[in-house]
Amino acid sequence: MMLSISSSVAIPEDEIEFSAIRAQGAGGQNVNKVSSAIHLRFDVRASSLPDFYKQRLLQLKDRRISKEGVIVIKAQQYRTREKNREDALQRLQRLIKSVAVEKKARRPTKPTKGSQKRRVDSKVKRGRIKSLRGKVRE
């Protein structure tokens, strides 16, 4: 089976390593007995992803990506191992898709002369109104 990233990019599932672990938190006996949480490990450097994706992923400042370039995702939201496995795969897919989006370069802008003049005029007007509130002197 393949994890689809885009129309032309897919990851073979044998590059993704799954291990079942016991989930943390409340849940009574089920949590103590059953290993329903999933640890997903994906080695970015050793993967068949295009270099563009690899570079972007390794540059990300994300706590899920280790210094060695291994993505570790822990899924324990659901009670069954299968649902947690699907959740982990979807989260990996979202992470990889997020680096493919090009961010628009921000062009700095300046306020127009007219807007600057209107701002100053309104401040002057407001100051005049406030000055009229003072005590009346003869």
FINU-741450 format. One record per residue (C-alpha): residue number from 1; residue in three letters; y, z, x. Coordinates in steps of 0.02 Angstrom, whole numbers, plus 50000, padded with zeros to 5 digits. Layout:
+-------+------+-------+-------+-------+
: mardo : filo :    yy :    zz :    xx :
+-------+------+-------+-------+-------+
:   NUM :  ala :     Y :     Z :     X :
...
+-------+------+-------+-------+-------+
# end
This chain:
+-------+------+-------+-------+-------+
: mardo : filo :    yy :    zz :    xx :
+-------+------+-------+-------+-------+
:     1 :  met : 50000 : 50000 : 50000 :
:     2 :  met : 50178 : 49964 : 50057 :
:     3 :  leu : 50340 : 50061 : 50031 :
:     4 :  ser : 50470 : 49931 : 49982 :
:     5 :  ile : 50644 : 49953 : 50056 :
:     6 :  ser : 50720 : 49784 : 50013 :
:     7 :  ser : 50659 : 49612 : 49963 :
:     8 :  ser : 50615 : 49571 : 50144 :
:     9 :  val : 50579 : 49744 : 50218 :
:    10 :  ala : 50429 : 49854 : 50179 :
:    11 :  ile : 50341 : 49995 : 50271 :
:    12 :  pro : 50150 : 49999 : 50279 :
:    13 :  glu : 50089 : 50168 : 50218 :
:    14 :  asp : 49981 : 50193 : 50373 :
:    15 :  glu : 50144 : 50222 : 50470 :
:    16 :  ile : 50183 : 50371 : 50358 :
:    17 :  glu : 50090 : 50532 : 50391 :
:    18 :  phe : 50057 : 50653 : 50247 :
:    19 :  ser : 49994 : 50831 : 50258 :
:    20 :  ala : 49967 : 50952 : 50115 :
:    21 :  ile : 50039 : 51127 : 50137 :
:    22 :  arg : 50062 : 51278 : 50025 :
:    23 :  ala : 50226 : 51278 : 49931 :
:    24 :  gln : 50353 : 51417 : 49951 :
:    25 :  gly : 50434 : 51523 : 49816 :
:    26 :  ala : 50381 : 51596 : 49651 :
:    27 :  gly : 50233 : 51529 : 49555 :
:    28 :  gly : 50101 : 51664 : 49558 :
:    29 :  gln : 49920 : 51630 : 49601 :
:    30 :  asn : 49940 : 51440 : 49594 :
:    31 :  val : 50062 : 51443 : 49740 :
:    32 :  asn : 49950 : 51560 : 49841 :
:    33 :  lys : 49790 : 51459 : 49816 :
:    34 :  val : 49836 : 51275 : 49806 :
:    35 :  ser : 49912 : 51166 : 49942 :
:    36 :  ser : 50019 : 51063 : 49825 :
:    37 :  ala : 50173 : 51036 : 49935 :
:    38 :  ile : 50181 : 50882 : 50044 :
:    39 :  his : 50249 : 50863 : 50221 :
:    40 :  leu : 50294 : 50682 : 50253 :
:    41 :  arg : 50319 : 50627 : 50434 :
:    42 :  phe : 50385 : 50455 : 50480 :
:    43 :  asp : 50413 : 50405 : 50662 :
:    44 :  val : 50564 : 50288 : 50661 :
:    45 :  arg : 50544 : 50227 : 50841 :
:    46 :  ala : 50359 : 50182 : 50821 :
:    47 :  ser : 50383 : 50101 : 50650 :
:    48 :  ser : 50387 : 49917 : 50604 :
:    49 :  leu : 50563 : 49931 : 50533 :
:    50 :  pro : 50690 : 49802 : 50595 :
:    51 :  asp : 50799 : 49863 : 50741 :
:    52 :  phe : 50953 : 49868 : 50628 :
:    53 :  tyr : 50873 : 50003 : 50519 :
:    54 :  lys : 50804 : 50099 : 50670 :
:    55 :  gln : 50974 : 50109 : 50756 :
:    56 :  arg : 51063 : 50163 : 50598 :
:    57 :  leu : 50932 : 50296 : 50557 :
:    58 :  leu : 50934 : 50368 : 50733 :
:    59 :  gln : 51125 : 50378 : 50730 :
:    60 :  leu : 51124 : 50477 : 50567 :
:    61 :  lys : 51174 : 50659 : 50578 :
:    62 :  asp : 51037 : 50722 : 50461 :
:    63 :  arg : 50936 : 50881 : 50483 :
:    64 :  arg : 50781 : 50789 : 50420 :
:    65 :  ile : 50781 : 50677 : 50575 :
:    66 :  ser : 50722 : 50761 : 50736 :
:    67 :  lys : 50785 : 50720 : 50912 :
:    68 :  glu : 50623 : 50624 : 50941 :
:    69 :  gly : 50665 : 50510 : 50794 :
:    70 :  val : 50540 : 50580 : 50670 :
:    71 :  ile : 50593 : 50598 : 50488 :
:    72 :  val : 50516 : 50754 : 50409 :
:    73 :  ile : 50527 : 50773 : 50220 :
:    74 :  lys : 50453 : 50922 : 50128 :
:    75 :  ala : 50419 : 50894 : 49943 :
:    76 :  gln : 50371 : 51045 : 49838 :
:    77 :  gln : 50464 : 51020 : 49675 :
:    78 :  tyr : 50311 : 50980 : 49570 :
:    79 :  arg : 50148 : 51073 : 49537 :
:    80 :  thr : 50034 : 50929 : 49585 :
:    81 :  arg : 50006 : 50853 : 49756 :
:    82 :  glu : 50017 : 50675 : 49688 :
:    83 :  lys : 50189 : 50700 : 49609 :
:    84 :  asn : 50254 : 50783 : 49767 :
:    85 :  arg : 50187 : 50637 : 49870 :
:    86 :  glu : 50279 : 50513 : 49759 :
:    87 :  asp : 50437 : 50619 : 49770 :
:    88 :  ala : 50428 : 50623 : 49960 :
:    89 :  leu : 50405 : 50433 : 49967 :
:    90 :  gln : 50554 : 50405 : 49851 :
:    91 :  arg : 50662 : 50519 : 49958 :
:    92 :  leu : 50611 : 50424 : 50116 :
:    93 :  gln : 50650 : 50260 : 50028 :
:    94 :  arg : 50823 : 50323 : 49974 :
:    95 :  leu : 50861 : 50383 : 50152 :
:    96 :  ile : 50815 : 50216 : 50230 :
:    97 :  lys : 50909 : 50117 : 50096 :
:    98 :  ser : 51065 : 50223 : 50122 :
:    99 :  val : 51086 : 50161 : 50302 :
:   100 :  ala : 51079 : 49978 : 50247 :
:   101 :  val : 51242 : 49992 : 50149 :
:   102 :  glu : 51394 : 49934 : 50248 :
:   103 :  lys : 51542 : 50052 : 50233 :
:   104 :  lys : 51708 : 49966 : 50201 :
:   105 :  ala : 51836 : 49992 : 50340 :
:   106 :  arg : 51983 : 50092 : 50275 :
:   107 :  arg : 52152 : 50011 : 50298 :
:   108 :  pro : 52292 : 50138 : 50311 :
:   109 :  thr : 52433 : 50111 : 50188 :
:   110 :  lys : 52613 : 50172 : 50179 :
:   111 :  pro : 52715 : 50218 : 50025 :
:   112 :  thr : 52837 : 50082 : 49973 :
:   113 :  lys : 53025 : 50103 : 50000 :
:   114 :  gly : 53050 : 50109 : 49812 :
:   115 :  ser : 52922 : 50248 : 49786 :
:   116 :  gln : 52999 : 50349 : 49930 :
:   117 :  lys : 53174 : 50331 : 49852 :
:   118 :  arg : 53109 : 50380 : 49678 :
:   119 :  arg : 53024 : 50534 : 49752 :
:   120 :  val : 53182 : 50592 : 49842 :
:   121 :  asp : 53291 : 50557 : 49689 :
:   122 :  ser : 53177 : 50661 : 49577 :
:   123 :  lys : 53182 : 50805 : 49703 :
:   124 :  val : 53372 : 50798 : 49709 :
:   125 :  lys : 53381 : 50795 : 49518 :
:   126 :  arg : 53261 : 50943 : 49506 :
:   127 :  gly : 53367 : 51039 : 49634 :
:   128 :  arg : 53526 : 51009 : 49531 :
:   129 :  ile : 53439 : 51073 : 49372 :
:   130 :  lys : 53382 : 51230 : 49464 :
:   131 :  ser : 53555 : 51260 : 49541 :
:   132 :  leu : 53629 : 51264 : 49364 :
:   133 :  arg : 53514 : 51409 : 49319 :
:   134 :  gly : 53608 : 51532 : 49430 :
:   135 :  lys : 53734 : 51662 : 49377 :
:   136 :  val : 53897 : 51596 : 49304 :
:   137 :  arg : 54043 : 51627 : 49423 :
:   138 :  glu : 54226 : 51610 : 49378 :
+-------+------+-------+-------+-------+
# end
